[in-house]
């Protein structure tokens, strides 16, 4: 009881504060309005408080960090900074654990064993050793951790069960379900004999895959509290040398591995985070830590893949049906809202041009940030799938800010389509719509590669037409050689793209879309991609700058922006924050404070005010007016200087 009370006193104030953000007096009242900086400070304080509660709550918080349906920003991303790195257990305590497991001293079992651990985490730590001439990793369970976890989980279950009964909101009910799921999985993770069986099965499943390595299990040395595996060298996927990583290829390999585990093998690695993935010196992907695994039943795999295929063939009605079949929709949810969400997700997956893709990437981020407000819940079987999606997105964007998981993932899923469906006893022939989607993604990638290459030796205005001409020439060359043209040359990159779907009549969706355009504009300026910047504008667009000490604005036309691309300049970083959007029919405005650094040094701050109009190609900028000032007339970015 005292332990439960300690947890309530530690976390209770944060829970009440979050509930009051939605209803001032918990059961009634308008939402409390807080500044973004206030929420960031509170999120950092919450993370510090959780870290002080010990390893159980750190691991539980890591699971919550993938639940955008339960946790709003910035709490979601701040929880993601928690790691389960803890002080190592003294060597004498580890020796005692090994002695209890083997009935003799560690030095009698291993030729050598390093007393300094190579890794120390919440549940155990790893030591490097030699056994029969082989390098092995010896994973030892932390002494006393079973009792600690059992006590913590008993308190967490009591608290969440009471809260869900007292305030039966979808979020608190989801909290309780997640704690119950975590409790079921964590007990398995503390029995290393199960982990050895899982690791051996995963290794068998990936035999013959030259791009993946799974450590071999030394079964004769494995016990309940000791696991011995082949020692594999490598670097964590989030600590690779910048500039040496093909983000799309790495993320594609990770995606292929998890798609196979999830949809083909039905045995899923349920603890996906960068610490469990390495890249070996030979470039192969190494998977580690098989303590938390989930069996995926065939009926769930079939529902999931049908929903994925519906998204690939751009069928929002079937996507919405898939949401219901998977149990993703909260009881009593408005079907119209679910239909709009499905349409929005399909529209994002259908992006074609470079500029549109950038807009939709920003839009996807904002949709995920606002998922907390949608009537969506994640059933227990899908909790860890969401963590995998977050992992893949994080790997890609770490090395490529404009990484698009949909574009990378669609060819992977279609390439594995036959294996997936055969494993479920289903027909394996793809539909015309699915093939067309893959062709479209390939075309888009070829189009961007051609434009980027041509951009190194042609002026900006000539690049789009030259890229189309190059792809057309490749297609004709393929036909002249007596065979079909490359896939990318047969698709819509060589002809005008079809008109995008009609804008959705939903103000929230429109607000997300116009904010995404504003985000894309600032990102293009930072990259000095003035062609991409002007692609976000209507031809008649104008830009107006006001500065301190000047009587009026300096106005320039859209056409002047492309000229800036050829002018050498120091690197700039423009960052917007605390943006607000207003939409009325086919007109919208975005008000966004910003700050700007030149060559890494502070320059100025101000406010960007965008006026946007709806066009057949989506929202485009009509005017951009911005101020150029210095504090206190304007505000610096609350996150501090850029990294």
LUMFI-597495 format. One line per field, with one value per residue (C-alpha): residue in three letters; x, y, z; residue number from 1. Coordinates in steps of 0.1 Angstrom, whole numbers, always signed. Each point is the difference from the previous one (the first is absolute). Layout:
% LUMFI-597495
code = c(ALA	...) $
X = c(X	...) $
Y = c(Y	...) $
Z = c(Z	...) $
pos = c(NUM	...) $
This chain:
% LUMFI-597495
code = c(UNK	UNK	UNK	UNK	UNK	UNK	UNK	UNK	UNK	UNK	UNK	UNK	UNK	UNK	UNK	UNK	UNK	UNK	UNK	UNK	UNK	UNK	UNK	UNK	UNK	UNK	UNK	UNK	UNK	UNK	UNK	UNK	UNK	UNK	UNK	UNK	UNK	UNK	UNK	UNK	UNK	UNK	UNK	UNK	UNK	UNK	UNK	UNK	UNK	UNK	UNK	UNK	UNK	UNK	UNK	UNK	UNK	UNK	UNK	UNK	UNK	UNK	UNK	UNK	UNK	UNK	UNK	UNK	UNK	UNK	UNK	UNK	UNK	UNK	UNK	UNK	UNK	UNK	UNK	UNK	UNK	UNK	UNK	UNK	UNK	UNK	UNK	UNK	UNK	UNK	UNK	UNK	UNK	UNK	UNK	UNK	UNK	UNK	UNK	UNK	UNK	UNK	UNK	UNK	UNK	UNK	UNK	UNK	UNK	UNK	UNK	UNK	UNK	UNK	UNK	UNK	UNK	UNK	UNK	UNK	UNK	UNK	UNK	UNK	UNK	UNK	UNK	UNK	UNK	UNK	UNK	UNK	UNK	UNK	UNK	UNK	UNK	UNK	UNK	UNK	UNK	UNK	UNK	UNK	UNK	UNK	UNK	UNK	UNK	UNK	UNK	UNK	UNK	UNK	UNK	UNK	UNK	UNK	UNK	UNK	UNK	UNK	UNK	UNK	UNK	UNK	UNK	UNK	UNK	UNK	UNK	UNK	UNK	UNK	UNK	UNK	UNK	UNK	UNK	UNK	UNK	UNK	UNK	UNK	UNK	UNK	UNK	UNK	UNK	UNK	UNK	UNK	UNK	UNK	UNK	UNK	UNK	UNK	UNK	UNK	UNK	UNK	UNK	UNK	UNK	UNK	UNK	UNK	UNK	UNK	UNK	UNK	UNK	UNK	UNK	UNK	UNK	UNK	UNK	UNK	UNK	UNK	UNK	UNK	UNK	UNK	UNK	UNK	UNK	UNK	UNK	UNK	UNK	UNK	UNK	UNK	UNK	UNK	UNK	UNK	UNK	UNK	UNK	UNK	UNK	UNK	UNK	UNK	UNK	UNK	UNK	UNK	UNK	UNK	UNK	UNK	UNK	UNK	UNK	UNK	UNK	UNK	UNK	UNK	UNK	UNK	UNK	UNK	UNK	UNK	UNK	UNK	UNK	UNK	UNK	UNK	UNK	UNK	UNK	UNK	UNK	UNK	UNK	UNK	UNK	UNK	UNK	UNK	UNK	UNK	UNK	UNK	UNK	UNK	UNK	UNK	UNK	UNK	UNK	UNK	UNK	UNK	UNK	UNK	UNK	UNK	UNK	UNK	UNK	UNK	UNK	UNK	UNK	UNK	UNK	UNK	UNK	UNK	UNK	UNK	UNK	UNK	UNK	UNK	UNK	UNK	UNK	UNK	UNK	UNK	UNK	UNK	UNK	UNK	UNK	UNK	UNK	UNK	UNK	UNK	UNK	UNK	UNK	UNK	UNK	UNK	UNK	UNK	UNK	UNK	UNK	UNK	UNK	UNK	UNK	UNK	UNK	UNK	UNK	UNK	UNK	UNK	UNK	UNK	UNK	UNK	UNK	UNK	UNK	UNK	UNK	UNK	UNK	UNK	UNK	UNK	UNK	UNK	UNK	UNK	UNK	UNK	UNK	UNK	UNK	UNK	UNK	UNK	UNK	UNK	UNK	UNK	UNK	UNK	UNK	UNK	UNK	UNK	UNK	UNK	UNK	UNK	UNK	UNK	UNK	UNK	UNK	UNK	UNK	UNK	UNK	UNK	UNK	UNK	UNK	UNK	UNK	UNK	UNK	UNK	UNK	UNK	UNK	UNK	UNK	UNK	UNK	UNK	UNK	UNK	UNK	UNK	UNK	UNK	UNK	UNK	UNK	UNK	UNK	UNK	UNK	UNK	UNK	UNK	UNK	UNK	UNK	UNK	UNK	UNK	UNK	UNK	UNK	UNK	UNK	UNK	UNK	UNK	UNK	UNK	UNK	UNK	UNK	UNK	UNK	UNK	UNK	UNK	UNK	UNK	UNK	UNK	UNK	UNK	UNK	UNK	UNK	UNK	UNK	UNK	UNK	UNK	UNK	UNK	UNK	UNK	UNK	UNK	UNK	UNK	UNK	UNK	UNK	UNK	UNK	UNK	UNK	UNK	UNK	UNK	UNK	UNK	UNK	UNK	UNK	UNK	UNK	UNK	UNK	UNK	UNK	UNK	UNK	UNK	UNK	UNK	UNK	UNK	UNK	UNK	UNK	UNK	UNK	UNK	UNK	UNK	UNK	UNK	UNK	UNK	UNK	UNK	UNK	UNK	UNK	UNK	UNK	UNK	UNK	UNK	UNK	UNK	UNK	UNK	UNK	UNK	UNK	UNK	UNK	UNK	UNK	UNK	UNK	UNK	UNK	UNK	UNK	UNK	UNK	UNK	UNK	UNK	UNK	UNK	UNK	UNK	UNK	UNK	UNK	UNK	UNK	UNK	UNK	UNK	UNK	UNK	UNK	UNK	UNK	UNK	UNK	UNK	UNK	UNK	UNK	UNK	UNK	UNK	UNK	UNK	UNK	UNK	UNK	UNK	UNK	UNK	UNK	UNK	UNK	UNK	UNK	UNK	UNK	UNK	UNK	UNK	UNK	UNK	UNK	UNK	UNK	UNK	UNK	UNK	UNK	UNK	UNK	UNK	UNK	UNK	UNK	UNK	UNK	UNK	UNK	UNK	UNK	UNK	UNK	UNK	UNK	UNK	UNK	UNK	UNK	UNK	UNK	UNK	UNK	UNK	UNK	UNK	UNK) $
X = c(+0	+28	+17	-32	-5	+36	-8	-33	+18	+27	-22	-34	+6	+10	-30	-24	+17	-4	-37	-5	+15	-31	-25	+9	-20	+7	-38	-10	+14	+19	+35	+28	+22	+37	+30	+21	+30	-21	-8	+36	+12	-27	+9	+36	-9	-23	+29	+23	-26	-5	+37	+1	-26	+23	+4	-36	-15	+28	-8	-37	+5	+19	-31	-22	+24	-15	-36	-11	-36	+6	+27	+0	+30	+25	-3	+1	+33	+15	-8	+19	+32	-1	+25	+3	+37	+7	+30	+16	-2	+33	+20	-2	-38	+2	+24	-24	-28	+22	+11	-36	-8	+29	+9	+36	+20	-3	+38	-6	-26	+15	+36	-2	-28	+3	-12	-9	-34	-3	-36	-21	-38	-31	-3	+35	+35	+23	+36	+24	+16	+19	-14	+16	+18	-31	-9	-33	-23	-10	-33	-7	-33	+3	-1	-34	-16	-29	-12	+4	-20	-28	-4	+0	-25	-23	-1	-4	-29	-17	+3	-10	-30	-13	+6	-18	-30	-1	+5	-10	+15	+15	+35	-1	-16	+29	+25	-14	+1	+36	+11	-17	+17	+33	-4	-7	+31	+26	-3	+11	+28	+16	+2	+30	-8	-30	+22	+24	-29	-12	+34	+6	-34	+7	+34	-16	-26	+28	+23	+11	-6	+34	-8	-10	+19	-15	+24	+3	-12	+23	-27	+22	+9	-34	-20	-30	+21	+30	-1	+31	+1	+24	+17	-6	+18	-19	-11	-34	-23	-4	+38	+13	+23	-21	+3	+10	-36	-25	-31	-24	+20	+5	-36	-11	+20	-14	-35	+5	+12	-29	-26	+13	-2	-34	-18	+19	+15	-26	+27	+6	+29	-21	+28	+11	+24	+34	+19	-12	+11	+36	+17	+29	+34	-10	-33	-24	-28	+5	-31	+5	-21	-28	-15	-32	-16	-36	-18	-22	-30	-9	-33	+16	+27	-27	-19	+31	+13	-34	+0	+35	-9	-31	+23	+23	-28	-14	-33	-10	-33	+19	+26	-28	-15	+35	+1	-32	+10	+33	-19	+17	-32	-13	-37	-24	+24	-15	+3	+4	+31	+15	-7	+18	+30	+2	-2	+27	+24	-6	+6	+33	+10	-9	+24	+19	+21	+30	-17	-32	+19	+17	-34	-15	+30	-6	-37	+7	+19	-28	-26	+20	+3	-38	-9	-6	-32	-13	-24	+27	+13	+27	-9	+26	+11	+7	+19	+34	-7	-3	+34	+15	-15	+15	+33	+1	-10	+26	+28	-9	-4	+31	+22	-24	-23	-23	-2	-35	-8	-30	+21	+26	-24	-24	+24	+12	-35	-8	+32	-9	-37	+1	+19	-24	-32	+13	+9	-37	-15	-11	+1	+33	-7	+3	-27	+4	-3	+27	+24	-8	+8	+35	+6	-9	+23	+29	-8	+1	+34	+14	-14	+16	+34	-1	-9	+27	+27	-10	-1	+38	+5	-32	-16	-30	-27	+12	+1	-35	-4	+35	-8	-31	+18	+27	-25	-18	+33	+7	-34	+5	+34	-14	-26	+26	+21	-29	-12	-23	+13	+11	-30	+7	+0	-34	-19	-14	+33	+1	-35	-20	-12	-37	-18	+1	-31	-24	+9	-17	-29	+14	+14	+24	+15	+3	+18	+25	+5	+7	+23	+19	+5	+14	+23	+12	+7	+23	+17	+6	+15	+24	+11	+3	-23	-17	-14	-18	-10	-16	-18	-20	-13	-26	+16	-13	+15	+18	+23	+2	+26	-2	+31	+6	+7	-16	-32	-15	+4	+24	-21	+13	-17	+1	+22	+28	+3	+14	+29	+12	+9	+31	+13	+26	-10	+8	-22	-32	-24	-35	-23	-37	-19	-33	-18	-37	-22	-34	-20	-31	-11	+27	+21	+23	+26	+29	+16	+34	+27	+35	+37	+29	+37	+26	+31	-10	-1	-31	-14	-36	-35	-35	-33	-9	-36	-11	-32	-9	-26	-14	+9	-4	+35	-8	+7	+24	+15	-14	+19	+28	+5	+27	+16	+37	+6	+21	-12	-19	-21	-1	+6	+28	-8	-9	+22	+31	+27	-2	+21) $
Y = c(+0	+24	-7	+7	+32	+10	-5	+19	+30	-1	-2	+11	+38	-5	-22	+25	+29	-19	-7	+37	+9	-15	+10	+27	-16	-37	-7	+33	+33	+13	-13	+18	+20	-4	+13	-26	+9	-9	-35	-6	+8	-22	-29	+2	+0	-30	-19	+8	-12	-33	-6	+3	-28	-27	-24	-13	+35	+9	-30	+7	+36	-12	-19	+31	+20	-17	+6	+32	-10	+2	+26	+36	+19	+11	-27	-28	+10	+9	-35	-14	+15	-24	-27	-31	+5	-3	-4	-34	-28	-5	-29	-20	+0	-12	-27	-11	-2	-21	-22	-7	-8	-23	-14	+11	+32	+19	-5	-38	+4	+26	+3	+37	+24	+38	+13	+33	-3	+11	+10	+5	+3	-1	-38	-12	+6	-15	-11	-11	-34	-28	-36	-28	+25	+20	+36	-1	+25	-10	+17	-2	+9	+29	-15	+6	+15	-25	+12	+36	-3	-20	+26	+29	-17	-8	+37	+11	-24	+12	+37	-4	-22	+25	+29	-17	-8	+36	+17	-24	+20	-17	+12	-14	-32	-2	+6	-29	-23	+9	-7	-34	-8	+11	-22	-30	+5	+11	-33	-19	+24	-10	-37	-2	-36	+13	+27	-27	-19	+31	+10	-34	+0	+35	-11	-30	+23	+22	-27	+8	+38	+14	+34	-10	-16	-16	-11	-37	-13	-20	-22	-21	+31	+16	+0	+19	+30	-4	+2	-7	+10	+5	+34	+21	+33	+30	+36	+10	+12	+34	+5	-5	+26	+27	+1	-37	-13	-7	+8	-16	-32	-4	+8	-23	-29	+6	+2	-32	-18	+12	-7	-36	-5	+17	-13	-31	-17	+11	+4	+37	+18	+21	+22	+20	+28	+11	-18	-33	+6	+3	+2	-24	+10	-20	+21	-27	+8	-16	-7	-3	-6	-25	+1	+17	-18	-2	-28	+16	-21	-7	+18	+32	-2	-4	+31	+20	-8	+6	+35	+6	-11	+22	+30	-10	-1	+33	-14	+22	-19	-33	+17	+11	-35	-13	+24	-14	-36	+6	+15	+34	+21	+11	-10	+27	+17	+21	-21	+32	+10	-35	+3	+34	-14	-30	+25	+21	-29	-13	+35	+1	-33	+12	+30	+1	+31	+10	+31	-18	-28	+26	+14	-34	-9	+30	-7	-36	+14	+23	-28	-21	+28	+5	-37	+5	+18	-26	-28	-26	-26	-26	-35	-20	-20	+32	+19	-13	+4	+37	+0	-16	+26	+27	-17	-2	+36	+11	-19	+15	+36	-1	-3	+15	+29	-6	-38	-14	-33	-5	+3	-24	-24	-5	-18	-21	-12	-6	-19	-23	-1	-36	-13	+17	-12	-35	-3	+8	-22	+29	+8	+17	+18	+38	+23	+26	+28	-15	-3	+35	+13	-16	+13	+35	-1	-12	+27	+26	-11	-1	+35	+15	-18	+14	+35	+1	-13	+25	+27	-1	+14	+17	+33	-4	+9	-27	-29	-14	-2	-15	-27	-10	-1	-22	-25	+0	-7	-29	-14	+3	-15	-30	-6	+4	-27	-24	-2	+19	+33	+2	+1	+36	+11	-17	+20	+34	+17	+5	+16	+23	-16	-7	+27	-7	-9	+28	+18	-15	+21	-1	+31	-19	-19	+33	+16	-28	+3	+38	-3	-27	+24	+26	-26	-10	+36	+6	-34	+9	+34	-18	-24	+30	-19	+30	-20	-21	+31	+16	-33	+6	+33	+10	+18	+34	-3	+29	+2	+31	+7	+26	+11	+22	+35	-2	+19	-27	-36	-13	-19	-26	-23	-38	-1	+18	-30	-24	+24	-3	-37	+10	+26	-15	+5	-11	-28	+12	-16	+13	-15	+6	-8	+5	+3	+8	-7	+14	-14	+14	-19	+3	+26	-5	+18	-12	+21	-14	+16	-9	+5	-1	-10	+8	-22	-14	+35	+19	+24	+11	-10	+11	-13	-17	+6	-23	+5	-32	-9	-34	-11	-32	-10	+7	+30	+25	+32	+33	+24	-3	+31	-2	+23	+3	+11	-6	-10	+12	+10	-36	-34	-25	-37	-15	-30	+22	+1	-26	-31) $
Z = c(+0	+9	-33	-19	+19	-9	-37	+3	+16	-26	-31	+11	-4	-36	-8	+16	-19	-33	+7	+8	-33	-16	+27	+25	+28	-11	-6	-16	-12	-30	-7	+17	-24	+6	-19	-19	+22	+30	-14	-9	+36	+14	-23	+10	+37	-6	-16	+29	+24	-19	-1	+38	+4	-14	-29	-1	-6	-24	-22	+3	-10	-31	-11	+6	-21	-31	+9	-18	+7	+38	+5	-16	-11	+12	+27	-26	-15	+34	+13	-30	+14	+30	-2	+22	+5	+38	+22	-4	+26	+19	-14	+33	-2	-37	+10	+27	-26	-23	+29	+8	-36	-7	+34	-4	-5	-33	-7	+0	-27	-23	-12	+7	+10	+2	+34	-17	-17	-37	+8	+31	-3	+22	+2	-5	-12	-26	+4	-27	+4	-18	+0	-20	-22	-8	+10	+19	+17	+35	+10	+37	+17	+25	+35	+17	-31	+0	+34	-10	-32	+17	+27	-25	-23	+29	+9	-37	-6	+32	-10	-36	+8	+25	-23	-29	+22	+14	-33	-28	-29	-30	+10	+36	-12	-25	+28	+19	-30	-7	+35	-1	-33	+14	+31	-21	-22	+26	+20	-31	-6	+34	-9	-23	-10	-19	-16	-11	-17	-17	-12	-15	-18	-14	-12	-18	-16	-15	-12	-35	+4	-8	+13	+36	+28	+31	+28	+5	+34	+23	+14	+22	+21	+1	+32	+14	+11	-24	-39	-21	-36	-29	+4	-31	-7	-13	+5	+11	-28	+16	+4	-35	-17	-16	-38	-2	+3	-27	+21	-24	-4	+38	+8	-28	+15	+35	-15	-19	+31	+21	-28	-2	+38	+2	-31	-12	+30	+26	+26	+7	+17	+25	+14	-31	+9	-14	+27	-13	-36	-12	-33	-2	-16	-32	-2	+12	+24	+34	+23	+37	+32	-6	+35	-10	-29	-12	-19	-27	-7	-37	+2	+13	-27	-27	+13	+2	-35	-15	+15	-13	-35	+1	+7	-28	-25	+14	+12	+30	+6	+3	+22	+24	-1	+10	+29	+13	-6	+19	+30	-5	+3	+34	+7	-10	-24	-28	-32	-20	+20	-5	-38	-1	+19	-25	-29	+15	+5	-36	-13	+18	-15	-35	-1	-32	-7	+21	+14	+7	+17	+23	+9	+7	+21	+22	+0	+12	+30	+9	-4	+24	+24	+0	+1	+37	-10	-24	+12	-6	+25	-4	+11	+19	-31	-19	+27	-10	-38	+7	+17	-31	-22	+22	-1	-38	-4	+26	-18	-34	+12	+21	-32	-25	+12	-30	+4	-10	+17	-23	-31	+13	+16	-29	-23	+29	+8	-36	-5	+29	-9	-13	+30	+24	-17	-5	+37	+6	-27	-21	-37	-8	-33	+4	-13	-27	+25	+22	-29	-11	+34	+0	-35	+12	+29	-22	-25	+28	+12	-36	-6	+31	-7	-36	+12	+27	-25	-27	+26	+4	-36	-11	+11	+23	-26	-24	+25	+1	-38	-4	+26	-18	-33	+15	+13	-33	-18	+23	-8	-37	+2	+18	-27	-27	+16	-5	+36	+23	+14	+36	+23	+10	-37	-7	+26	+6	+6	-38	-2	+21	+32	+5	+19	+38	+19	+8	+33	+30	+14	+35	+17	+23	-30	-19	+30	+0	-37	+0	+30	-19	-29	+23	+16	-34	-10	+29	-6	-36	+10	+24	-27	-24	-23	-16	-28	+25	+19	-31	-8	+31	-14	-26	-30	+11	+35	+17	+30	+22	+27	+27	+20	+30	-10	-34	-10	-22	-11	-27	-24	-26	-24	+1	-31	+19	+24	-26	-7	+36	-6	-20	+25	+24	+36	+35	+14	+16	+24	+3	+27	+5	+32	+17	-34	-2	-31	-10	-29	-16	-31	-26	+18	+30	+21	+21	+27	+10	+21	-12	+8	-25	+3	-26	+0	+33	+16	+11	-26	+8	+8	-10	-12	-33	-12	-28	-21	-18	-26	-9	-36	-19	+11	+37	+22	-14	+13	-14	+22	+26	+22	+27	+25	+7	+36	+32	+35	+19	-31	-10	+17	-4	-5	+34	-7	+0	-27	-27	+5) $
pos = c(1	2	3	4	5	6	7	8	9	10	11	12	13	14	15	16	17	18	19	20	21	22	23	24	25	26	27	28	29	30	31	32	33	34	35	36	37	38	39	40	41	42	43	44	45	46	47	48	49	50	51	52	53	54	55	56	57	58	59	60	61	62	63	64	65	66	67	68	69	70	71	72	73	74	75	76	77	78	79	80	81	82	83	84	85	86	87	88	89	90	91	92	93	94	95	96	97	98	99	100	101	102	103	104	105	106	107	108	109	110	111	112	113	114	115	116	117	118	119	120	121	122	123	124	125	126	127	128	129	130	131	132	133	134	135	136	137	138	139	140	141	142	143	144	145	146	147	148	149	150	151	152	153	154	155	156	157	158	159	160	161	162	163	164	165	166	167	168	169	170	171	172	173	174	175	176	177	178	179	180	181	182	183	184	185	186	187	188	189	190	191	192	193	194	195	196	197	198	199	200	201	202	203	204	205	206	207	208	209	210	211	212	213	214	215	216	217	218	219	220	221	222	223	224	225	226	227	228	229	230	231	232	233	234	235	236	237	238	239	240	241	242	243	244	245	246	247	248	249	250	251	252	253	254	255	256	257	258	259	260	261	262	263	264	265	266	267	268	269	270	271	272	273	274	275	276	277	278	279	280	281	282	283	284	285	286	287	288	289	290	291	292	293	294	295	296	297	298	299	300	301	302	303	304	305	306	307	308	309	310	311	312	313	314	315	316	317	318	319	320	321	322	323	324	325	326	327	328	329	330	331	332	333	334	335	336	337	338	339	340	341	342	343	344	345	346	347	348	349	350	351	352	353	354	355	356	357	358	359	360	361	362	363	364	365	366	367	368	369	370	371	372	373	374	375	376	377	378	379	380	381	382	383	384	385	386	387	388	389	390	391	392	393	394	395	396	397	398	399	400	401	402	403	404	405	406	407	408	409	410	411	412	413	414	415	416	417	418	419	420	421	422	423	424	425	426	427	428	429	430	431	432	433	434	435	436	437	438	439	440	441	442	443	444	445	446	447	448	449	450	451	452	453	454	455	456	457	458	459	460	461	462	463	464	465	466	467	468	469	470	471	472	473	474	475	476	477	478	479	480	481	482	483	484	485	486	487	488	489	490	491	492	493	494	495	496	497	498	499	500	501	502	503	504	505	506	507	508	509	510	511	512	513	514	515	516	517	518	519	520	521	522	523	524	525	526	527	528	529	530	531	532	533	534	535	536	537	538	539	540	541	542	543	544	545	546	547	548	549	550	551	552	553	554	555	556	557	558	559	560	561	562	563	564	565	566	567	568	569	570	571	572	573	574	575	576	577	578	579	580	581	582	583	584	585	586	587	588	589	590	591	592	593	594	595	596	597	598	599	600	601	602	603	604	605	606	607	608	609	610	611	612	613	614	615	616	617	618	619	620	621	622	623	624	625	626	627	628	629	630	631	632	633	634	635	636	637	638	639	640	641	642	643) $
